[in-house]
Amino acid sequence: MSKHPKSADPIRRLLRQIDEQRLHDDLFYLAKDPLPFRKINHTLPGHEKSTLDEADDFLQARLESCGYAVAREGCLVQAFRCDATKPKAHQYGTPRPDDPWYTAYNLYARKRGTRCPDEIIVLVTHKDSQSWVDSAGAYDNAVGTVATLELARVLADVPTRRSLCFLFCNEEHWPWTSVTAARNARARGDDLVAIFNLDSLGGKSRADLRAGRKTNVTLYTCPEGETLADLMAEVNTAYRIGLVQSKHKRTRPGDDDGSFVNAGYPAAVANLGSYPYADRNYHLESDRPDFVDIPNVALAARATLAAVLRRDRA
């Protein structure tokens, strides 16, 4: 008989702690009520802060309630313009030099490892919604935001060999603030051994929705990233998570994981619901939380959690 039966694996216990209701409630808070979206260039009537700053306050409070000290890193950004000459889902336009500049923040919550504290596993997600249109940005990317928040909650009191960093950045404003985070990590000499980007979890085609498929695609750029993509497939099978899991090699670095690849951290991947991205509400005002497949988001969060803990054991 095995000395370590499956029931004794602590990862299985932690996977059960991912709470679908909490994911749902946080999603609706950040993408419907009280916040309709998360933009640095929009302040609700009667409010003193932008909706993005209000989202930051919510995230910081939730993280602090789990015992994290939250650090803020200010980055100067502009709002994308709306270019109506482009197809509807791609109408973001480059800001003009004289457009207003704002300070947007990267939020960091860190926990120190017990054996190899100088080695860091990063979970990164962009928390902002489109700056050029009033979209709730539920799939893009409130789902990744609430999943990363849930992972931080579950892992708050779990001893890990390596240090963990939960990074909430901004990608729908220019320039991307994950670039600042990655460059500053390189300047400090941080040893980032794995980067998991959570973006648009569960977003998929109408055909997959009708069929009830729970999908996840792991994008990678470098061989070190492919190792993490294969780990996602391994844990999906080992823990019977239930995803239709696949991987895809990028032709060049992209999204927030790409910011870290460009800074010299090749062990970086992105988890998202489909590739090419197939959600019909992408970048539209109709990207609302009512349409989100919460169980799919929960499964992707569980797979990411298992992969992070397996990578930590290595």
LUMKOL-862543 format. One record per residue (C-alpha): residue number from 1; residue in three letters; x, y, z. Coordinates in pm, 1 decimal, always signed. Example, Ala and Ser with C-alpha at 12.3 -4.5 7.8 and 13.67 -1.06 7.14 Angstrom:
<nodes>
NODE  seq  type      east     north        up
NODE    1   ALA   +1230.0    -450.0    +780.0
NODE    2   SER   +1367.0    -106.0    +714.0
</nodes>
This chain:
<nodes>
NODE  seq  type      east     north        up
NODE    1   MET      +0.0      +0.0      +0.0
NODE    2   SER    +124.9    +352.3     -81.7
NODE    3   LYS    +260.1    +548.1    +211.8
NODE    4   HIS     +97.0    +856.8     +63.2
NODE    5   PRO    -258.4    +780.0     -50.0
NODE    6   LYS    -428.8   +1025.4    -282.1
NODE    7   SER    -653.7   +1145.6      -1.0
NODE    8   ALA    -344.3   +1259.6    +191.0
NODE    9   ASP    -221.5   +1489.0     -86.2
NODE   10   PRO    -261.0   +1842.5     +56.0
NODE   11   ILE    -310.3   +1982.5    -293.1
NODE   12   ARG    -642.5   +1798.5    -320.4
NODE   13   ARG    -764.1   +1961.8      -1.9
NODE   14   LEU    -659.5   +2305.8    -123.5
NODE   15   LEU    -830.8   +2261.1    -459.3
NODE   16   ARG   -1158.8   +2211.6    -276.8
NODE   17   GLN   -1114.1   +2549.8    -110.3
NODE   18   ILE   -1160.3   +2741.3    -436.5
NODE   19   ASP   -1502.6   +2895.2    -376.2
NODE   20   GLU   -1729.4   +2948.5    -678.6
NODE   21   GLN   -1965.0   +3173.3    -484.7
NODE   22   ARG   -1678.8   +3396.7    -379.5
NODE   23   LEU   -1557.6   +3415.0    -739.9
NODE   24   HIS   -1910.3   +3508.2    -847.2
NODE   25   ASP   -1954.2   +3774.2    -579.9
NODE   26   ASP   -1615.2   +3936.5    -640.8
NODE   27   LEU   -1673.8   +3931.6   -1016.6
NODE   28   PHE   -2008.1   +4107.8    -986.9
NODE   29   TYR   -1858.3   +4361.6    -743.1
NODE   30   LEU   -1581.9   +4457.6    -987.0
NODE   31   ALA   -1780.6   +4436.0   -1311.6
NODE   32   LYS   -2139.6   +4526.4   -1228.1
NODE   33   ASP   -2228.9   +4663.2    -883.8
NODE   34   PRO   -2099.3   +4879.9    -728.9
NODE   35   LEU   -1828.3   +4914.1    -995.7
NODE   36   PRO   -1951.8   +4898.4   -1356.7
NODE   37   PHE   -1593.2   +4873.4   -1486.3
NODE   38   ARG   -1235.6   +4960.8   -1386.9
NODE   39   LYS   -1105.1   +5268.4   -1572.1
NODE   40   ILE    -854.1   +5531.8   -1462.9
NODE   41   ASN   -1033.8   +5790.5   -1679.7
NODE   42   HIS   -1382.0   +5752.2   -1530.5
NODE   43   THR   -1512.7   +5856.7   -1190.2
NODE   44   LEU   -1867.3   +5770.4   -1088.8
NODE   45   PRO   -2098.8   +6061.6   -1003.6
NODE   46   GLY   -2050.1   +6165.2    -642.1
NODE   47   HIS   -1730.9   +5960.2    -602.2
NODE   48   GLU   -1382.4   +6098.2    -538.5
NODE   49   LYS   -1176.2   +5826.1    -706.4
NODE   50   SER   -1173.2   +5665.1   -1048.7
NODE   51   THR   -1332.5   +5325.4   -1084.4
NODE   52   LEU    -986.1   +5172.2   -1126.0
NODE   53   ASP    -866.0   +5331.7    -802.8
NODE   54   GLU   -1180.6   +5206.6    -629.3
NODE   55   ALA   -1108.1   +4856.5    -759.5
NODE   56   ASP    -755.3   +4885.3    -621.0
NODE   57   ASP    -892.2   +4977.9    -278.3
NODE   58   PHE   -1124.2   +4676.5    -285.6
NODE   59   LEU    -843.7   +4439.0    -383.0
NODE   60   GLN    -606.7   +4579.7    -123.7
NODE   61   ALA    -865.1   +4546.5    +152.1
NODE   62   ARG    -938.9   +4186.9     +56.8
NODE   63   LEU    -570.3   +4096.8     +43.8
NODE   64   GLU    -500.2   +4265.3    +376.8
NODE   65   SER    -789.3   +4073.8    +532.5
NODE   66   CYS    -597.9   +3757.1    +436.4
NODE   67   GLY    -287.6   +3882.1    +615.4
NODE   68   TYR     -89.5   +4024.4    +323.4
NODE   69   ALA     +92.6   +4354.6    +326.6
NODE   70   VAL      +9.4   +4522.1      -4.9
NODE   71   ALA    +262.5   +4738.2    -186.4
NODE   72   ARG    +164.5   +4985.5    -456.9
NODE   73   GLU    +390.0   +5076.4    -748.7
NODE   74   GLY    +283.1   +5390.7    -932.9
NODE   75   CYS    +303.7   +5398.0   -1312.7
NODE   76   LEU    +216.1   +5684.1   -1547.0
NODE   77   VAL     -46.3   +5581.7   -1803.0
NODE   78   GLN    -281.4   +5730.3   -2059.6
NODE   79   ALA    -624.7   +5615.6   -2169.5
NODE   80   PHE    -649.0   +5456.4   -2511.9
NODE   81   ARG    -858.9   +5651.4   -2759.6
NODE   82   CYS   -1154.0   +5494.5   -2940.5
NODE   83   ASP   -1078.8   +5450.1   -3311.5
NODE   84   ALA   -1415.9   +5394.2   -3477.5
NODE   85   THR   -1249.4   +5315.4   -3811.6
NODE   86   LYS   -1137.3   +4977.7   -3673.1
NODE   87   PRO   -1351.0   +4665.4   -3627.4
NODE   88   LYS   -1569.7   +4693.0   -3318.3
NODE   89   ALA   -1365.5   +4467.8   -3089.7
NODE   90   HIS   -1036.1   +4639.9   -3177.7
NODE   91   GLN   -1123.3   +5007.7   -3162.1
NODE   92   TYR    -850.2   +5107.6   -2919.7
NODE   93   GLY    -632.7   +5385.9   -3056.3
NODE   94   THR    -297.5   +5527.5   -2952.7
NODE   95   PRO    -326.1   +5820.2   -2710.4
NODE   96   ARG    -205.3   +6158.1   -2826.7
NODE   97   PRO    +100.5   +6308.8   -2655.4
NODE   98   ASP    -110.8   +6586.5   -2501.2
NODE   99   ASP    -377.3   +6347.8   -2364.9
NODE  100   PRO    -398.6   +6342.5   -1982.4
NODE  101   TRP    -158.3   +6128.7   -1784.2
NODE  102   TYR    -272.3   +5941.2   -1476.5
NODE  103   THR    -100.1   +5739.0   -1205.6
NODE  104   ALA    -216.2   +5377.7   -1211.9
NODE  105   TYR     -85.2   +5123.7    -965.7
NODE  106   ASN     +57.4   +4777.2    -969.5
NODE  107   LEU     -51.7   +4599.6    -651.4
NODE  108   TYR    +180.3   +4341.6    -496.2
NODE  109   ALA     +98.3   +4087.9    -225.9
NODE  110   ARG    +390.9   +3865.1    -130.1
NODE  111   LYS    +450.0   +3566.5     +95.8
NODE  112   ARG    +799.0   +3444.6    +181.3
NODE  113   GLY    +912.0   +3091.2    +106.9
NODE  114   THR   +1044.3   +2862.0    +376.8
NODE  115   ARG   +1335.1   +2688.4    +198.4
NODE  116   CYS   +1419.4   +2883.3    -116.1
NODE  117   PRO   +1284.7   +3231.6     -41.7
NODE  118   ASP   +1494.3   +3399.4    -311.1
NODE  119   GLU   +1317.1   +3195.7    -579.4
NODE  120   ILE    +982.2   +3352.3    -665.1
NODE  121   ILE    +668.8   +3221.8    -835.2
NODE  122   VAL    +457.5   +3505.2    -975.9
NODE  123   LEU     +85.0   +3503.6   -1041.4
NODE  124   VAL      -0.9   +3806.9   -1252.2
NODE  125   THR    -331.2   +3940.7   -1380.2
NODE  126   HIS    -446.6   +4271.2   -1523.7
NODE  127   LYS    -725.6   +4425.8   -1321.2
NODE  128   ASP    -830.7   +4715.1   -1544.7
NODE  129   SER   -1102.7   +4713.1   -1809.2
NODE  130   GLN   -1097.0   +4892.5   -2144.3
NODE  131   SER   -1014.6   +5261.1   -2113.9
NODE  132   TRP   -1164.3   +5344.4   -2455.1
NODE  133   VAL   -1516.2   +5203.8   -2408.7
NODE  134   ASP   -1754.7   +5160.1   -2114.8
NODE  135   SER   -1729.5   +4781.8   -2094.5
NODE  136   ALA   -1764.6   +4583.4   -1773.9
NODE  137   GLY   -1461.0   +4381.7   -1883.5
NODE  138   ALA   -1590.7   +4069.2   -1712.7
NODE  139   TYR   -1388.0   +3817.8   -1910.0
NODE  140   ASP   -1123.2   +4079.1   -1990.2
NODE  141   ASN   -1016.9   +4063.2   -1716.9
NODE  142   ALA   -1225.2   +4066.7   -1402.8
NODE  143   VAL   -1224.5   +3685.6   -1411.3
NODE  144   GLY    -846.3   +3666.7   -1392.2
NODE  145   THR    -849.0   +3929.4   -1119.1
NODE  146   VAL   -1092.9   +3744.4    -895.0
NODE  147   ALA    -923.3   +3408.7    -963.2
NODE  148   THR    -585.2   +3548.3    -858.5
NODE  149   LEU    -746.8   +3703.0    -552.3
NODE  150   GLU    -899.0   +3365.1    -465.5
NODE  151   LEU    -563.1   +3190.4    -508.7
NODE  152   ALA    -403.0   +3445.3    -276.1
NODE  153   ARG    -673.6   +3374.5     -18.0
NODE  154   VAL    -632.9   +2996.7     -37.8
NODE  155   LEU    -252.7   +3014.8     -19.5
NODE  156   ALA    -228.1   +3281.3    +251.3
NODE  157   ASP    -154.2   +3035.4    +533.8
NODE  158   VAL      +0.6   +2755.9    +326.7
NODE  159   PRO    +377.4   +2715.8    +376.8
NODE  160   THR    +555.2   +2715.3     +41.5
NODE  161   ARG    +919.1   +2642.6     -27.3
NODE  162   ARG    +949.9   +2932.7    -268.3
NODE  163   SER    +819.8   +3283.4    -227.9
NODE  164   LEU    +493.4   +3375.4    -398.0
NODE  165   CYS    +410.2   +3710.5    -551.3
NODE  166   PHE     +55.2   +3805.4    -650.1
NODE  167   LEU     +71.1   +4095.3    -896.2
NODE  168   PHE    -233.1   +4292.8   -1009.7
NODE  169   CYS    -134.0   +4517.1   -1301.0
NODE  170   ASN    -300.2   +4717.7   -1581.9
NODE  171   GLU    -302.4   +4623.9   -1950.3
NODE  172   GLU    -597.8   +4817.5   -2093.4
NODE  173   HIS    -421.8   +5153.0   -2043.2
NODE  174   TRP    -103.7   +5265.2   -2216.8
NODE  175   PRO    +171.9   +5178.9   -2142.8
NODE  176   TRP    +115.4   +4836.4   -1985.5
NODE  177   THR    +216.7   +4847.1   -1622.4
NODE  178   SER    +335.5   +4484.4   -1628.5
NODE  179   VAL    +629.7   +4615.4   -1831.5
NODE  180   THR    +727.8   +4833.3   -1535.5
NODE  181   ALA    +688.1   +4538.0   -1298.9
NODE  182   ALA    +902.1   +4309.0   -1513.2
NODE  183   ARG   +1176.1   +4563.4   -1572.5
NODE  184   ASN   +1193.4   +4651.7   -1204.3
NODE  185   ALA   +1215.4   +4282.1   -1114.7
NODE  186   ARG   +1508.4   +4247.1   -1353.4
NODE  187   ALA   +1675.9   +4559.6   -1214.1
NODE  188   ARG   +1646.0   +4419.1    -860.8
NODE  189   GLY   +1785.4   +4085.3    -974.6
NODE  190   ASP   +1472.7   +3895.4    -871.0
NODE  191   ASP   +1492.6   +3521.6    -940.3
NODE  192   LEU   +1151.0   +3457.2   -1096.8
NODE  193   VAL   +1131.5   +3082.9   -1155.6
NODE  194   ALA    +775.5   +3073.9   -1290.9
NODE  195   ILE    +519.1   +3330.7   -1404.3
NODE  196   PHE    +150.4   +3237.7   -1443.8
NODE  197   ASN     -65.7   +3500.1   -1614.0
NODE  198   LEU    -442.6   +3460.5   -1562.5
NODE  199   ASP    -645.3   +3635.3   -1831.7
NODE  200   SER    -995.6   +3574.5   -1970.7
NODE  201   LEU   -1035.9   +3239.9   -1794.5
NODE  202   GLY   -1329.4   +3046.6   -1935.4
NODE  203   GLY   -1389.1   +3277.9   -2232.0
NODE  204   LYS   -1473.0   +3055.1   -2528.6
NODE  205   SER   -1686.4   +3005.2   -2837.7
NODE  206   ARG   -2062.6   +2965.5   -2849.5
NODE  207   ALA   -2009.6   +2607.5   -2969.5
NODE  208   ASP   -1806.1   +2525.0   -2659.3
NODE  209   LEU   -2065.1   +2697.1   -2442.7
NODE  210   ARG   -2350.4   +2498.4   -2597.3
NODE  211   ALA   -2155.2   +2174.7   -2556.0
NODE  212   GLY   -2078.8   +2250.8   -2191.8
NODE  213   ARG   -1705.0   +2222.2   -2247.3
NODE  214   LYS   -1481.7   +2369.5   -1975.9
NODE  215   THR   -1175.3   +2489.6   -2161.9
NODE  216   ASN    -830.7   +2624.0   -2083.4
NODE  217   VAL    -543.5   +2704.6   -2317.0
NODE  218   THR    -194.6   +2766.9   -2183.4
NODE  219   LEU     +11.8   +2996.2   -2405.2
NODE  220   TYR    +390.2   +2988.7   -2388.4
NODE  221   THR    +678.9   +3149.1   -2575.7
NODE  222   CYS    +997.0   +2970.5   -2466.7
NODE  223   PRO   +1086.0   +2609.3   -2383.5
NODE  224   GLU   +1081.5   +2698.6   -2014.0
NODE  225   GLY    +723.7   +2813.3   -2062.7
NODE  226   GLU    +629.5   +2494.4   -2243.1
NODE  227   THR    +740.6   +2301.8   -1934.5
NODE  228   LEU    +481.4   +2497.0   -1734.8
NODE  229   ALA    +219.2   +2438.1   -2004.2
NODE  230   ASP    +284.7   +2065.2   -1981.9
NODE  231   LEU    +254.6   +2091.0   -1604.1
NODE  232   MET     -92.6   +2242.6   -1648.1
NODE  233   ALA    -195.5   +1936.2   -1849.5
NODE  234   GLU     -34.5   +1703.8   -1595.9
NODE  235   VAL    -222.1   +1844.7   -1296.8
NODE  236   ASN    -549.5   +1858.0   -1490.0
NODE  237   THR    -519.9   +1482.5   -1540.5
NODE  238   ALA    -369.5   +1393.0   -1202.7
NODE  239   TYR    -635.2   +1576.9   -1002.3
NODE  240   ARG    -922.2   +1506.8   -1242.4
NODE  241   ILE    -997.9   +1876.3   -1261.7
NODE  242   GLY   -1212.5   +1837.8   -1571.1
NODE  243   LEU   -1074.5   +2095.1   -1812.7
NODE  244   VAL   -1034.4   +2047.5   -2184.7
NODE  245   GLN    -672.4   +2156.0   -2150.9
NODE  246   SER    -444.0   +2244.2   -2442.2
NODE  247   LYS    -132.0   +2447.4   -2509.3
NODE  248   HIS     -23.0   +2686.0   -2782.8
NODE  249   LYS    +317.8   +2832.5   -2870.8
NODE  250   ARG    +324.3   +3205.8   -2933.4
NODE  251   THR    +521.4   +3339.1   -3227.8
NODE  252   ARG    +645.8   +3620.4   -3004.1
NODE  253   PRO    +596.4   +3734.4   -2643.8
NODE  254   GLY    +252.3   +3876.8   -2571.2
NODE  255   ASP     +24.9   +3995.2   -2291.9
NODE  256   ASP    +149.6   +4037.4   -1936.5
NODE  257   ASP    +349.3   +3713.5   -1937.9
NODE  258   GLY    +525.3   +3850.5   -2246.4
NODE  259   SER    +637.0   +4154.2   -2047.6
NODE  260   PHE    +835.7   +3917.1   -1827.4
NODE  261   VAL    +971.6   +3715.9   -2120.7
NODE  262   ASN   +1095.5   +4040.1   -2274.5
NODE  263   ALA   +1264.4   +4126.1   -1944.6
NODE  264   GLY   +1456.3   +3798.2   -1946.8
NODE  265   TYR   +1221.2   +3562.5   -1762.2
NODE  266   PRO   +1138.8   +3281.7   -2007.7
NODE  267   ALA    +944.2   +3056.3   -1766.2
NODE  268   ALA    +618.0   +3240.0   -1827.4
NODE  269   VAL    +274.0   +3129.3   -1947.4
NODE  270   ALA     -77.6   +3265.7   -1982.9
NODE  271   ASN    -393.4   +3072.3   -1900.2
NODE  272   LEU    -706.0   +3174.2   -2089.7
NODE  273   GLY   -1026.7   +3015.0   -2206.4
NODE  274   SER    -954.2   +2982.0   -2577.7
NODE  275   TYR    -699.8   +3061.0   -2847.0
NODE  276   PRO    -757.1   +3227.5   -3086.5
NODE  277   TYR    -975.6   +3402.5   -2832.8
NODE  278   ALA   -1333.8   +3312.5   -2918.6
NODE  279   ASP   -1560.7   +3493.0   -2672.2
NODE  280   ARG   -1812.1   +3688.8   -2880.1
NODE  281   ASN   -1816.7   +3979.3   -2632.8
NODE  282   TYR   -1441.8   +4046.8   -2643.1
NODE  283   HIS   -1371.9   +4419.8   -2592.4
NODE  284   LEU   -1740.7   +4504.8   -2624.4
NODE  285   GLU   -1986.4   +4671.3   -2388.3
NODE  286   SER   -2159.3   +4331.7   -2370.2
NODE  287   ASP   -1865.7   +4169.4   -2186.2
NODE  288   ARG   -2078.0   +4144.2   -1871.5
NODE  289   PRO   -2050.4   +3912.5   -1569.4
NODE  290   ASP   -2394.6   +3765.7   -1642.5
NODE  291   PHE   -2238.3   +3577.0   -1936.0
NODE  292   VAL   -1938.2   +3436.2   -1748.8
NODE  293   ASP   -1905.9   +3059.3   -1702.1
NODE  294   ILE   -1809.9   +3071.9   -1332.9
NODE  295   PRO   -1756.9   +2693.0   -1300.2
NODE  296   ASN   -1506.4   +2713.4   -1587.5
NODE  297   VAL   -1324.5   +2999.0   -1412.7
NODE  298   ALA   -1311.6   +2791.7   -1093.2
NODE  299   LEU   -1166.6   +2489.0   -1275.8
NODE  300   ALA    -896.5   +2702.1   -1438.0
NODE  301   ALA    -814.7   +2852.7   -1099.4
NODE  302   ARG    -785.6   +2503.1    -948.4
NODE  303   ALA    -553.8   +2388.1   -1227.1
NODE  304   THR    -335.5   +2695.9   -1182.6
NODE  305   LEU    -326.8   +2639.4    -806.4
NODE  306   ALA    -218.3   +2278.4    -853.6
NODE  307   ALA     +49.1   +2378.6   -1106.7
NODE  308   VAL    +187.4   +2646.5    -874.3
NODE  309   LEU    +209.5   +2401.2    -584.4
NODE  310   ARG    +366.2   +2128.6    -802.1
NODE  311   ARG    +622.2   +2381.8    -933.0
NODE  312   ASP    +694.8   +2483.5    -574.6
NODE  313   ARG    +765.2   +2121.2    -481.9
NODE  314   ALA   +1014.8   +2073.9    -766.5
</nodes>
